[in-house]
Amino acid sequence: MRPSLLLIWPSFLVACVLEMLVFAVLDPHSLHWLGHPLEISRQAVYTLAFFVFWGAIMTACGLTLFLLKPAAEVNAPRD
C-alpha cells in the first residue's frame, strides 16, 4: 500500500469523527479569537476546523510511519 494512503485515509476518517464530536458540543458562533467574536460563518468555521484537525492528525500519522522505519533504513546514505 502506498505510504500516502497510509497517511491520508485514516487521518481523514479520524478528522471526520473529531469534527462531529467537537461541534456536537460547541457552537461556532460562541468562539472568540483574541477576545473578539469570530465574524465568519458557521460553515467556514466547520471547514477551517476540519482542515486543521486533518492536518494535525496527518502529521501524527506521518510521524508514526517515520518512527516505524528501521534505523538502518533511516540512516542509509542516499545515492
GUTINU-763048 format. One record per residue (C-alpha): residue number from 0; x, y, z. Coordinates in nm, 3 decimals, m for minus. Layout:
% residues N
{site NUM, {X, Y, Z}}
...
//
This chain:
% residues 79
{site 0, {0.000, 0.000, 0.000}}
{site 1, {0.125, 0.350, m0.079}}
{site 2, {0.258, 0.546, 0.219}}
{site 3, {0.047, 0.846, 0.119}}
{site 4, {m0.269, 0.637, 0.155}}
{site 5, {m0.150, 0.521, 0.496}}
{site 6, {m0.143, 0.889, 0.595}}
{site 7, {m0.437, 1.049, 0.419}}
{site 8, {m0.719, 0.799, 0.457}}
{site 9, {m0.701, 0.721, 0.833}}
{site 10, {m0.641, 1.085, 0.919}}
{site 11, {m0.942, 1.186, 0.707}}
{site 12, {m1.167, 0.940, 0.890}}
{site 13, {m1.048, 1.047, 1.234}}
{site 14, {m1.082, 1.417, 1.140}}
{site 15, {m1.445, 1.348, 1.041}}
{site 16, {m1.518, 1.185, 1.376}}
{site 17, {m1.337, 1.460, 1.568}}
{site 18, {m1.529, 1.727, 1.377}}
{site 19, {m1.859, 1.565, 1.473}}
{site 20, {m1.760, 1.529, 1.838}}
{site 21, {m1.629, 1.883, 1.877}}
{site 22, {m1.919, 2.056, 1.708}}
{site 23, {m2.178, 1.839, 1.881}}
{site 24, {m2.093, 2.029, 2.200}}
{site 25, {m1.958, 2.359, 2.062}}
{site 26, {m2.141, 2.632, 1.872}}
{site 27, {m1.915, 2.807, 1.618}}
{site 28, {m2.082, 3.142, 1.693}}
{site 29, {m1.969, 3.119, 2.056}}
{site 30, {m1.600, 3.113, 1.956}}
{site 31, {m1.374, 3.411, 2.023}}
{site 32, {m1.027, 3.493, 1.887}}
{site 33, {m0.809, 3.728, 2.093}}
{site 34, {m1.113, 3.847, 2.285}}
{site 35, {m1.324, 3.922, 1.979}}
{site 36, {m1.605, 3.704, 1.839}}
{site 37, {m1.532, 3.536, 1.509}}
{site 38, {m1.701, 3.718, 1.224}}
{site 39, {m1.715, 3.425, 0.982}}
{site 40, {m1.998, 3.189, 0.902}}
{site 41, {m2.059, 2.860, 1.078}}
{site 42, {m1.976, 2.672, 0.759}}
{site 43, {m1.639, 2.849, 0.736}}
{site 44, {m1.560, 2.754, 1.098}}
{site 45, {m1.653, 2.393, 1.026}}
{site 46, {m1.435, 2.389, 0.715}}
{site 47, {m1.132, 2.551, 0.877}}
{site 48, {m1.157, 2.328, 1.183}}
{site 49, {m1.181, 2.016, 0.967}}
{site 50, {m0.863, 2.103, 0.777}}
{site 51, {m0.679, 2.188, 1.100}}
{site 52, {m0.788, 1.855, 1.251}}
{site 53, {m0.696, 1.669, 0.933}}
{site 54, {m0.352, 1.831, 0.913}}
{site 55, {m0.272, 1.765, 1.278}}
{site 56, {m0.379, 1.402, 1.258}}
{site 57, {m0.193, 1.354, 0.928}}
{site 58, {0.121, 1.489, 1.095}}
{site 59, {0.080, 1.240, 1.379}}
{site 60, {0.029, 0.954, 1.132}}
{site 61, {0.335, 1.061, 0.934}}
{site 62, {0.548, 1.073, 1.246}}
{site 63, {0.424, 0.725, 1.338}}
{site 64, {0.517, 0.588, 0.994}}
{site 65, {0.859, 0.752, 1.019}}
{site 66, {0.922, 0.604, 1.364}}
{site 67, {0.822, 0.256, 1.241}}
{site 68, {1.111, 0.250, 0.993}}
{site 69, {1.420, 0.055, 1.096}}
{site 70, {1.720, 0.269, 1.191}}
{site 71, {1.926, 0.124, 0.907}}
{site 72, {1.671, 0.246, 0.652}}
{site 73, {1.651, 0.594, 0.801}}
{site 74, {2.028, 0.637, 0.833}}
{site 75, {2.124, 0.475, 0.500}}
{site 76, {2.321, 0.704, 0.267}}
{site 77, {2.127, 0.826, m0.034}}
{site 78, {2.259, 0.795, m0.387}}
//
